Every structure is written in C-alpha cells, then in structure tokens.
Amino acid sequence: MRKSKGTRCRVRKKDYDRVVLTETLPFDTPIIFSNDGFYENLKRSTTRISNDILDMIQSSKKPTIPFHYKIRRNSTEYRRLSIIHPSAQYRIRNIYQEYDEVILHYSRISPASIRAPHRKTSVFYLKNHLNDIYKFKSGIVSTTEMEKFARHAPSFFSYRGFNRLYEFFESPDYFRLEKKYSIFWSLDVSKCFDSIYTHSLSWAIKGKNFTKEHKAVSTTFAQAFDSAMQNANHQETNGIIIGPEASRIFAELIFQAIDRKVIQTLEDRCKYQFDEQYCFRRYVDDVYIFAITEIIAAEVYNCYANELLAFNLHTNSNKLVKITRPFFTKKSMIIQETRRDLANFLDKFLGHRKNDNAIFPKKIYSTWKLTRSFIDAIKSNCKKRDVDYHEVSSYIVSTASKRIEVLVKIAPEPGLENEEKYADAIVVLLDILFFFYSVAPTVTGSYKISRSIVLVSRFSKKCLPIYQDRILQLIYDLAENYFESKNDTRVIISDELSLEYINVSLALAELGDKYSLPDDTVKKIFNINNEMSYFHWISALFYVRNARRYSEIMGLLEQSAYRFLDRIQQIETDAEICLVFMDLVSCPYLSNTIKKKAISEYCKARQISPPTKAEKETFINTTTKWFVDWKNLDLLQALEKKELKRMY
C-alpha cells in the first residue's frame, strides 16, 4: 500500500511576499520569533504610521546592519547567525520576484549537487500526523487564509536531492556509489560563508575577467544579487550572512560553477569521466568524493581545492576523512548500536497496534530501573567506541520525542490501571529525553523537547487528571535541574544566545503559574542586564508577561526598552532597533506610556509630522503583531511551523 504524503495544499506562486516567510531568516531562533506578522503587514496596512513603516521597508536603499548572535555548535565552538533588517529582507524578496527563473537556471548546471533549487513550489503536503495533535492546540486558531498560509508556507523553491544530509547517507544513491567505488574522501570548505566574496557570484556566472572589465554594469542578475547581499551586511563584500536560505542559494550558485569547472578540468587534464573513474556529491559546502583508486581520489581532491582557490575559498585539511570500503565510520557504528538498543528499550514498555500504527503503553514495574538500564547501555557503547554523548544524543532525543507524539495521539481507555500505564510510560520517556538533552544540548533538540513538554502537559491535563500533578512536577524538576547547569564549566560569551535554555523555558509556560521559575533563574536564562539583546528581551517579556510575581523583572525589561529607544535614530539601518520598535509597540505587557514615547521618537527619526493623540491610540490598538504574536501565539503551532520549515 502506498504511503500517503499528507494533505495536498496549493501555493500562490505569484505571491512573492512569501519569500520573507521562508527565505530571509535563520531556522535557529526563539520559538516565538517569526516573520508571520511581517508578512501579514505587507498585505494590509491601516494607519499613517504603519504605512510609513512599510514605506521605509520597501523603499529604503541604505546599507543595513544585521542583528548578529551566536549559538553553540558544540561544547567548544560557536556559530554566528544573523537577522537582517526588514528592508534588506524586502530587497531579497524583490530579487526572487525578478530573477526566480534565472536562479533556477544556474541551479541546474551541476550533476554533483544533492541539494539545489529545482522549481518554484506550487504545492506542498501537510503531514497527516499533524492532524492528530490538533486536539491539543489551544483555543486560539487561525481564522484567515493568510494566517493559515503564513503558518504552513513551504520554501519558495522546491529542491532536488535531499533536504538533510543524513538522508543521502541512507539513500540508494550512496549505496550505489559504495558498490561502484572502493575509496571515499570528504572535503570540507573552511569557514565557507565567512569567506565568500560577494563578487564571486559574477565570477561564477560571467567569469572573473568579464566581471572586472564591466564593473560599472549593475543591472545583471549576479550584480543585483551581489548588491542585495552587501546591503544586508553593511556593505561588506568579504563574507555573506549566515542563516537565511537566500544565503545558501547564493553560495549554491557559486558552487555549481565550481563543480562544473572541476568536472571539465579532470576530463581535459586527466581524461577522467565523471561517474566513471570517480564521482562526487556536494551538499552545500560539503563535498564527498568517490573513486576507484587513492590516486584518482587525490587528483579529484586537489583539483577541487585548486578551483576553490580561484574563488578565495580554502579546504580544511584537518577535516579531511579517508575511508576504504566498507564505508563505515566510528559515528556510523555508534548510531547503529544506539538504534538497536533504543528499539529494544522502547519495545519493553510500548506496544504497537498494526491496524493504525498507534502505540500503547505496557505495564512498567520500575520506571527508574528501566530508565537506568538504557542509560547504562548507551554509556557502555560510548565508552567502547571512545565517543562523547553528543554523537548519539540528538538521535535519542529525536526518537523519544517522536514516541511521545505518537503515544499521546490516543487517550487511555477508562480505568486507573490504563491511566497509570500511560503516566509511567510518559515518565520514562521524559527521563530519557531530559537526560540525553542535558548532557549534549542542541538548538534543534530544544525544539523537540519543547514540543514534548507542550504535548505532554496538554495531554496529562486532558486525559490523565489523576496523574497530572505528578507529570507536570516531573517536567518542572527535570527542567530546573537542567537550568542549574547554565553555570557549568562552559564559558558564556557576551553575544551568545542560549536557545537551548530559552526555548525550553518558553515551553515551561504551558505548565501554568504554579510552576513558575524563580526570579534568579529567569534572570540567568534570559540574560537580564543592562545590555540585553533583542532575542533575550522578547523571550523574557513573553515568559514573564504581566505576572505579578515578576514585577521586578518587568521593571528591568521596561528599562531595557527605554535604552533601545535611545538608538531609534538608527531604525532605518539597524536591524535590532527596527525589530525592537515593532515588537515594543505591539506588546500588550508594556505600558502605553513607553509605546507612545516610542511612536513619537520614531516620527522624529523618520522626520515625519508628529502623531496626534488619536493616531497614537489607533496605531497601538490596531497593531497586533510584527515578529512576535504576543496575544494569540499557540506554542504547538509555532513548533509545528519549525518542523515544517526546517530545510537544512
């Protein structure tokens, strides 16, 4: 029987504003942050002030300063991401509108790419399993087609190849290559996005000599895209912003040309035919070389490295991996062992119903003994393979969160014994989830554990009233123990955004006021101080809201808002100030006094006539959301959107 893809939904192909929903932001942001409100405001504007904001966004040509922040890559490394100014996002939207077919043309020239734009998205499929959890959503629902589209909008382009790298290593293509070639090498490009020279796109498309001879020409696709990327990054030509899908497309077009150049050079110089003596696959900036001999693999590697140099890019020799058949790495072995042990562990307390793929809990005699036995097995495997928990934790967290999602699809049959089985199964899954998340937290894992917290909280309140307090208290205790590790041996840097902590704390709001975090914990998680960043500020505001117990913290957040307003003259160029202003005037938890001051200061900065009292009132009352939906956000919907839109 053919597996259903899900509910088929059509996309409005001529709606280019949808670019801001999927192409201009990083994936790794706080749960509550999105461009949904931005998209909706592009479609409808009702006041003089909002019209001026949109005019600034749509017509400004000034170079803009991105809002940079860093997230953890691992225990010792960071990754810097960027939110670009709304006006820079709109310029990229215009690039897509004018040059979408050109982008597609230059995305099709390499046979080696395993992730490249293929066509404009016309339909997408809403996964059927998401329908099963609608019953756990809050009473807030999307009422307009625009809101529904904003929540589920797919990428502007559909892609050929694989959305995630692991899919390639599990694909028939990978096994075909292993059967054909005995040698496998991997090539890593050192600091790729930080090293890309924006003019490289013109070099890739038109050739370096042609580009240098026609510097004055600014109307071609490559130069227009180059200009938009510079504008988004304060006119920097060395390095492109990291995070948005548009940046990956920019890089992809350059690498497509490099791929073709390597293939042609190897044929001309060595008489090697692609997919005969050698083959390579490239996923964004990761290149995987397959060859029949070590000598040929070295030729391909050196040729690729040489072509990278022509674009001021370099290989990272420390990350070169060489494997002979069988293509099985240390990580592959530990994941295979973990998959086996996890399946055996889950079968001990979860049964499967064949008719509808649902699962049900079995009797558990000791939740702790069951949990400990699995943790000990994983410890033993990691020790034997000499690897850290971070090699397996993401897989375990992902699998455990999926089991929770499937388990809560069906309510227990009436009776204390059945409810106890559900409660015990949830306790075991939560213990496993928090243990492996805590020892190696990741941003992606934070979305999965947050989703589990929200689902379990709503399920227990609805279906397990007798065990509700036990489960909610366990979530709170596990989370609080995890938050205590925020002052562990890792050094917290000034511009770090601890999304691993922030997202989990936002999900804890589902537990209710009885399970509110202590003031000191809130201050640590959200880095509440005199130099709060935009993301810390909106996340803290969303968590404390107008709760009386957090009145001191709310006062500190208002003080931060006033400090942001001291820089409002930069609203047209500074992304952080622009984002703060828009979310400040729409936040119901801040006083009208500061909102009115913000509006007055905005009009001064924009040199437009001062607003009347009525205009201020109207703007405040009609502005519902920009980048945070303060009033109507359902966390489960927000997390669902993260799942739907993760592409890389």
C-alpha positions in Angstrom: 0.0 0.0 0.0 1.4 3.4 -1.0 2.1 5.7 1.9 0.2 8.9 1.8 2.3 12.1 1.6 -0.3 14.1 3.5 -2.9 16.7 2.8 -2.2 18.5 -0.6 -2.2 22.3 -0.4 -1.7 24.7 -3.3 0.7 27.7 -3.2 0.0 31.1 -4.6 3.0 31.2 -7.0 2.7 34.9 -7.7 2.7 35.9 -4.0 6.4 36.9 -3.8 5.9 38.3 -0.3 6.0 34.7 0.9 9.8 34.9 0.4 10.0 36.6 3.8 8.3 33.7 5.4 10.9 31.1 4.4 14.0 32.6 2.7 15.2 35.5 4.8 15.5 34.2 8.4 17.7 31.6 10.1 16.0 28.5 11.3 17.6 28.7 14.8 15.7 31.4 16.6 13.5 31.5 19.7 10.2 29.6 19.3 8.1 32.8 19.5 10.0 34.6 16.7 8.9 34.5 13.1 8.1 36.7 10.1 4.4 35.8 10.1 3.3 39.3 11.3 5.8 41.0 8.9 4.2 39.0 6.0 0.7 39.9 7.1 1.5 43.6 7.5 2.9 43.6 3.9 -0.6 42.6 2.8 -2.6 45.0 4.9 -1.8 48.4 6.5 -4.3 50.7 8.0 -2.7 53.7 9.8 -0.4 56.5 8.7 2.4 55.2 11.0 2.2 51.6 9.8 2.1 52.9 6.2 5.3 54.9 6.8 7.0 51.8 8.4 6.2 49.8 5.2 7.4 52.6 3.0 10.7 52.6 4.9 11.0 48.8 4.5 10.0 48.8 0.8 11.9 51.8 -0.5 15.0 52.3 1.7 18.3 51.9 -0.2 20.6 52.5 2.8 23.1 49.8 3.8 21.8 47.9 6.8 23.4 46.4 9.9 22.3 42.8 10.7 21.5 41.7 14.2 24.2 39.1 14.9 24.0 36.4 17.6 25.9 33.3 18.4 24.6 29.8 19.2 26.5 26.7 20.3 27.8 24.4 17.6 29.2 22.1 20.2 30.8 22.3 23.7 33.7 24.5 22.4 32.6 26.1 19.2 30.0 28.8 18.2 28.1 29.6 15.1 27.3 33.2 14.3 23.9 33.7 12.7 22.2 37.0 11.5 18.8 38.5 11.3 18.9 41.0 8.5 17.0 44.3 8.5 13.4 44.0 7.2 14.3 46.4 4.4 17.1 44.1 3.4 14.7 41.2 3.5 12.4 43.0 1.2 15.3 43.6 -1.3 15.9 39.9 -1.4 12.2 39.4 -1.9 12.5 41.6 -5.0 15.5 39.6 -6.3 13.3 36.4 -6.2 10.5 38.2 -8.0 12.7 39.5 -10.8 15.2 36.6 -11.1 13.5 33.4 -9.9 13.9 31.7 -13.3 17.5 32.8 -13.6 18.2 31.3 -10.1 16.7 28.1 -11.3 18.7 28.1 -14.5 22.0 28.4 -12.7 21.0 25.9 -10.1 20.7 23.1 -12.7 24.2 23.1 -14.2 26.0 20.7 -11.7 25.3 17.0 -11.7 27.0 16.7 -8.3 24.8 18.9 -6.1 22.4 16.9 -3.9 20.5 20.0 -2.6 19.6 22.7 -5.1 16.5 24.6 -6.2 14.6 22.7 -8.8 11.4 24.6 -9.5 9.1 27.1 -7.9 6.9 25.4 -5.3 3.3 25.1 -6.5 2.0 22.6 -3.9 3.1 21.2 -0.6 1.9 18.4 1.6 0.8 19.0 5.2 1.9 15.8 7.1 -1.2 13.8 8.2 0.3 13.1 11.6 0.0 16.8 12.4 -3.8 16.5 12.2 -3.7 14.0 15.1 -2.3 16.6 17.5 -4.7 19.5 16.6 -6.8 18.4 19.6 -4.1 19.6 21.8 -3.9 23.0 20.4 -5.1 25.9 22.5 -8.5 27.6 21.8 -6.6 30.0 19.5 -7.0 29.1 15.9 -6.0 30.7 12.6 -9.2 32.2 11.1 -8.0 33.6 7.8 -6.4 32.0 4.8 -3.5 34.4 5.2 -2.8 33.2 8.7 -3.0 29.6 7.7 -0.7 30.2 4.8 1.8 32.0 6.9 1.9 29.1 9.4 2.4 26.4 6.8 4.1 28.2 3.9 6.7 26.0 2.3 10.0 27.1 0.8 9.8 29.4 -2.2 11.6 26.8 -4.3 11.2 23.0 -4.2 14.6 21.2 -4.1 16.1 18.2 -5.9 18.2 15.9 -3.9 18.0 15.8 -0.1 16.8 18.4 2.5 19.0 16.8 5.2 22.5 15.4 4.7 21.8 12.1 6.7 19.1 11.3 4.0 21.9 11.0 1.4 23.9 8.5 3.5 20.7 6.3 3.8 19.8 6.6 0.2 20.1 4.1 -2.7 22.5 6.6 -4.4 25.0 6.3 -1.6 24.9 2.5 -1.6 25.3 2.5 -5.4 28.4 4.6 -5.1 29.8 2.4 -2.4 29.2 -0.6 -4.7 31.0 1.1 -7.6 33.9 2.8 -5.8 36.2 1.5 -3.2 37.6 4.9 -2.0 35.7 7.6 -0.1 37.2 11.0 0.8 35.4 14.0 2.2 36.3 17.6 1.6 35.4 20.4 3.9 35.5 24.1 2.9 37.0 26.2 5.7 34.7 28.9 7.0 32.8 28.9 3.8 30.1 31.6 4.2 32.5 33.9 6.1 35.0 33.6 3.2 32.7 34.0 0.2 33.4 37.2 -1.7 30.1 38.6 -2.9 31.5 39.5 -6.3 32.2 35.7 -6.7 28.7 35.2 -8.0 29.6 37.3 -11.0 32.8 35.4 -11.4 30.9 32.1 -11.3 28.3 33.2 -13.9 30.1 35.5 -16.2 33.8 34.8 -15.5 36.3 36.8 -13.5 37.8 38.7 -16.4 34.5 39.7 -17.8 33.2 40.9 -14.4 36.3 43.0 -13.8 36.1 44.6 -17.3 32.4 45.6 -16.7 32.4 46.8 -13.1 30.1 49.7 -13.9 27.3 47.4 -15.0 24.8 46.9 -12.2 21.7 45.6 -13.9 22.6 42.0 -14.3 21.3 39.3 -12.1 24.6 38.5 -10.5 25.3 42.1 -9.7 21.8 42.7 -8.4 22.1 39.7 -6.0 25.6 40.8 -5.0 24.3 44.2 -4.2 21.4 42.9 -2.1 23.8 40.6 -0.1 26.1 43.6 0.5 23.2 45.8 1.6 22.1 43.2 4.1 25.6 43.0 5.6 26.5 46.7 5.9 28.2 46.8 2.5 30.6 44.0 3.4 32.0 42.2 0.3 34.0 39.7 2.2 31.7 37.1 3.7 27.9 36.7 3.4 25.4 36.5 6.3 24.8 33.0 7.7 21.4 31.7 8.4 18.9 32.7 5.7 18.0 30.3 2.9 18.8 33.1 0.4 22.5 32.9 1.5 22.6 29.2 0.9 21.2 29.8 -2.6 23.8 32.5 -3.2 26.5 30.0 -2.2 24.9 27.2 -4.2 25.2 29.1 -7.5 28.9 29.7 -6.9 29.5 26.0 -6.1 27.5 24.9 -9.1 30.1 26.7 -11.3 32.9 25.2 -9.3 31.5 21.7 -9.7 31.3 22.1 -13.4 34.8 23.5 -13.7 36.3 20.6 -11.7 34.5 18.0 -13.9 35.7 19.7 -17.1 39.3 20.1 -15.8 39.5 16.5 -14.8 38.3 15.4 -18.2 40.7 17.7 -20.1 43.7 17.1 -18.0 43.4 13.5 -16.7 40.8 12.0 -19.1 38.7 11.1 -16.1 35.0 10.9 -16.8 32.5 11.9 -14.1 30.6 8.9 -12.8 33.2 6.6 -14.3 36.7 6.7 -12.7 35.3 8.9 -10.0 32.2 10.7 -8.7 31.5 13.3 -6.1 28.4 14.6 -4.4 28.2 18.0 -2.8 25.7 19.1 -0.1 26.0 22.9 0.1 29.8 23.2 1.1 30.4 19.6 2.0 32.0 17.5 -0.8 32.1 13.7 -0.8 34.5 12.1 -3.3 34.2 8.5 -4.5 37.0 7.0 -6.7 38.3 3.6 -7.9 41.8 4.3 -6.6 43.5 6.5 -3.9 45.5 8.3 -6.7 42.3 9.3 -8.5 40.7 10.4 -5.2 43.7 12.6 -4.6 43.5 14.1 -8.1 39.9 15.0 -7.6 40.5 16.4 -4.1 43.4 18.6 -5.4 41.5 19.7 -8.4 38.6 20.8 -6.3 40.8 22.5 -3.8 42.5 24.4 -6.6 39.2 25.6 -8.1 38.1 26.8 -4.7 41.2 29.0 -4.5 40.1 30.8 -7.6 37.1 32.0 -5.5 39.2 32.8 -2.5 38.0 29.6 -0.7 40.1 27.0 1.1 39.9 23.4 2.2 40.1 22.5 5.8 42.8 19.7 5.8 42.1 18.9 9.4 38.6 17.7 8.4 39.8 15.5 5.5 38.4 12.0 6.0 39.7 9.0 4.0 37.8 5.7 4.1 38.1 2.4 2.1 35.2 0.0 1.7 33.2 -0.7 3.7 32.3 3.0 4.2 31.6 2.8 7.9 32.8 5.5 10.3 33.0 5.5 14.1 29.9 7.6 14.2 28.0 5.2 11.9 28.9 2.3 14.2 27.7 4.1 17.4 24.5 5.2 15.7 23.7 1.7 14.5 24.3 0.3 18.0 22.2 3.1 19.6 19.4 2.5 17.1 19.4 -1.2 18.1 19.5 -0.6 21.8 16.8 2.1 21.6 14.5 -0.1 19.7 14.9 -2.9 22.3 14.4 -0.5 25.1 11.2 1.0 23.7 9.7 -2.4 22.9 9.9 -3.2 26.7 7.2 -0.7 27.6 5.5 0.3 24.3 3.4 -1.9 22.1 2.3 -1.4 18.5 -1.2 -1.6 17.0 -1.0 -3.0 13.5 -4.3 -1.5 12.2 -3.5 2.2 12.7 0.3 2.4 13.6 -0.6 3.6 17.0 1.3 2.7 20.1 0.1 1.8 23.6 1.9 1.5 27.0 2.7 -1.8 28.7 3.0 -2.4 32.4 6.2 -0.9 33.9 7.2 -2.4 37.3 10.0 0.2 38.0 10.3 3.3 35.9 13.8 4.1 37.3 15.3 0.6 36.7 14.0 0.7 33.1 15.5 4.1 32.5 18.8 3.4 34.2 19.3 0.1 32.2 19.0 2.0 28.9 21.3 4.9 30.0 23.9 2.3 31.2 23.7 0.6 27.8 24.4 3.8 26.0 27.2 4.7 28.4 28.8 1.4 27.7 28.6 1.8 23.9 30.1 5.3 24.0 32.9 4.2 26.2 33.6 1.2 24.0 33.7 3.4 20.8 35.5 6.3 22.6 32.9 8.9 21.7 31.0 11.5 23.6 27.3 11.6 24.3 26.9 14.3 21.6 27.4 11.6 18.9 24.2 9.9 20.0 22.1 12.3 22.0 20.4 14.0 19.0 19.2 10.7 17.7 17.9 9.6 21.1 16.1 12.9 21.7 14.5 12.9 18.3 13.3 9.3 18.7 12.0 9.8 22.2 10.1 12.9 21.2 8.5 11.1 18.3 7.4 8.3 20.6 5.7 10.9 22.9 4.0 12.4 19.9 2.6 9.1 18.8 1.7 7.9 22.3 -0.5 10.9 23.1 -2.5 10.5 19.9 -4.9 8.2 21.6 -6.4 8.7 25.0 -6.2 5.9 27.5 -9.3 3.7 28.0 -11.2 4.5 31.2 -9.7 3.0 34.3 -6.9 3.8 36.8 -4.7 0.9 35.6 -4.7 2.2 32.0 -4.0 5.7 33.1 -1.1 4.6 35.3 0.4 2.8 32.3 0.3 6.0 30.3 1.7 8.0 33.1 4.6 5.6 33.7 5.5 5.5 30.0 5.5 9.3 29.9 7.7 9.4 32.9 10.3 7.1 31.4 10.3 8.9 28.0 10.7 12.3 29.8 13.6 11.0 31.9 15.4 9.7 28.8 14.6 12.9 26.9 15.9 15.2 29.5 19.0 13.1 30.4 20.3 13.0 26.8 19.3 16.5 26.0 21.0 17.9 29.2 24.3 16.1 28.6 24.6 17.4 25.0 22.0 20.2 24.3 21.4 21.4 20.8 19.1 24.1 19.3 17.3 21.5 17.2 16.9 19.3 20.3 15.4 22.3 22.1 12.5 22.4 19.6 11.9 18.7 20.0 12.0 18.7 23.8 9.8 21.9 23.9 7.3 20.2 21.7 7.2 17.2 24.0 6.7 19.4 27.0 3.7 21.2 25.4 2.2 17.9 24.2 2.6 16.0 27.5 1.4 19.0 29.5 -1.8 19.3 27.5 -2.3 15.5 27.3 -2.0 15.0 31.0 -4.4 17.8 31.8 -6.9 16.5 29.4 -6.5 12.7 29.7 -4.6 11.9 33.0 -6.2 14.2 35.6 -5.2 12.0 38.5 -1.5 11.9 37.4 -1.4 15.4 36.1 0.4 16.9 39.1 3.0 14.1 39.1 3.8 14.6 35.4 3.9 18.4 35.5 6.1 18.4 38.6 8.5 16.0 37.0 8.8 18.2 33.9 9.4 21.2 36.2 12.0 19.4 38.3 13.9 18.0 35.2 13.9 21.4 33.6 15.1 23.2 36.7 17.9 20.7 37.2 18.9 21.3 33.6 18.8 25.1 34.1 21.2 24.8 37.0 23.8 23.6 34.5 23.8 27.0 32.9 26.7 27.9 35.2 28.6 24.8 34.2 32.2 24.8 33.0 31.4 26.3 29.7 32.3 30.0 29.3 29.2 32.1 28.4 30.2 34.8 25.9 28.5 38.2 25.7 26.7 37.8 22.4 25.8 34.1 22.9 22.1 33.3 22.6 21.4 30.2 24.8 18.5 28.9 22.7 18.9 25.5 24.3 17.7 27.1 27.6 15.4 29.8 26.2 13.2 27.5 24.2 12.8 25.0 27.0 11.8 27.8 29.4 9.3 29.2 27.0 7.7 25.8 26.7 7.5 25.6 30.5 4.9 28.4 30.5 2.5 25.6 29.4 2.7 24.1 32.9 0.8 27.1 34.5 1.5 29.7 37.2 2.0 27.0 39.8 5.2 26.0 38.1 6.8 29.4 37.5 10.6 29.6 37.6 12.3 31.5 40.4 13.4 35.1 39.6 17.1 34.3 39.7 16.6 31.5 37.2 14.7 33.7 34.9 17.4 36.4 35.0 20.1 33.9 34.2 18.2 32.2 31.3 17.3 35.5 29.6 20.5 37.3 30.5 18.5 40.2 32.0 21.0 43.1 32.4 21.8 46.5 31.1 22.9 45.1 27.7 20.1 42.7 26.8 19.9 41.6 23.2 16.6 41.8 21.2 16.1 38.0 21.4 16.7 37.9 25.2 14.3 40.8 25.6 11.3 39.5 23.7 11.8 36.0 25.2 11.8 37.3 28.7 8.8 39.5 28.0 6.9 36.6 26.6 7.7 34.4 29.6 7.0 36.9 32.5 4.1 38.6 30.7 2.2 40.6 33.3 2.5 38.1 36.1 2.5 39.9 39.4 5.3 37.8 40.9 7.7 39.0 38.2 7.0 42.7 38.7 10.7 43.5 39.4 11.8 41.7 36.2 9.1 43.5 34.3 10.6 46.8 35.5 14.0 45.8 34.3 12.6 44.9 30.9 10.9 48.3 30.6 14.2 50.0 31.4 15.8 48.0 28.6 13.1 49.1 26.2 13.9 52.8 27.0 17.6 52.1 26.4 16.7 50.6 23.0 14.8 53.8 22.2 18.0 55.9 22.8 19.2 54.4 19.5 15.9 54.8 17.5 17.6 57.3 15.1 19.2 54.1 13.6 15.9 52.4 12.9 16.3 52.6 9.1 19.7 50.9 9.1 20.0 48.9 12.4 18.1 45.6 12.3 17.9 45.1 16.0 16.5 48.6 16.6 13.9 48.1 13.9 12.8 44.7 15.4 12.6 46.1 18.9 10.5 49.1 17.9 7.9 46.9 16.1 7.6 44.4 18.8 7.6 47.1 21.5 4.6 48.9 20.1 2.6 45.7 19.7 3.4 44.2 23.1 0.4 44.2 25.5 2.6 43.8 28.5 4.4 47.1 28.2 2.8 50.3 29.3 1.1 52.7 26.9 3.5 55.4 28.2 6.5 53.8 26.6 4.7 52.8 23.5 3.6 56.4 22.9 7.1 57.6 23.5 8.4 55.1 21.0 5.9 56.3 18.4 6.9 59.9 18.9 10.6 59.1 18.7 10.0 57.1 15.6 8.3 60.0 13.9 11.2 62.3 14.8 13.7 59.8 13.5 11.8 59.5 10.2 11.3 63.3 10.0 7.5 62.9 9.5 4.9 65.1 11.2 4.3 64.3 14.9 1.4 61.9 15.5 -1.8 63.1 17.2 -3.0 61.5 20.3 -5.7 59.8 18.3 -3.1 58.5 15.8 -1.0 57.0 18.6 -4.1 55.3 20.2 -5.2 53.9 16.8 -1.8 52.6 16.0 -1.3 51.0 19.4 -4.8 49.4 19.3 -4.6 48.1 15.7 -1.0 46.8 15.7 -1.4 43.2 16.7 2.0 41.6 15.8 5.1 42.0 13.8 7.7 39.4 14.8 6.1 38.1 18.0 2.5 37.2 18.2 2.0 38.4 21.8 -1.7 37.7 22.2 -2.6 34.7 20.0 0.5 32.5 19.7 0.0 28.8 20.3 3.4 27.3 21.1 2.4 24.0 19.5 1.6 25.8 16.2 4.9 27.7 16.4 6.8 24.4 17.0 4.8 22.7 14.2 5.9 25.5 11.9 9.6 24.9 12.9 9.2 21.2 11.9 7.6 22.1 8.6 10.1 24.7 7.6 13.4 23.1 8.7 15.3 22.6 5.4 18.9 22.4 6.2 
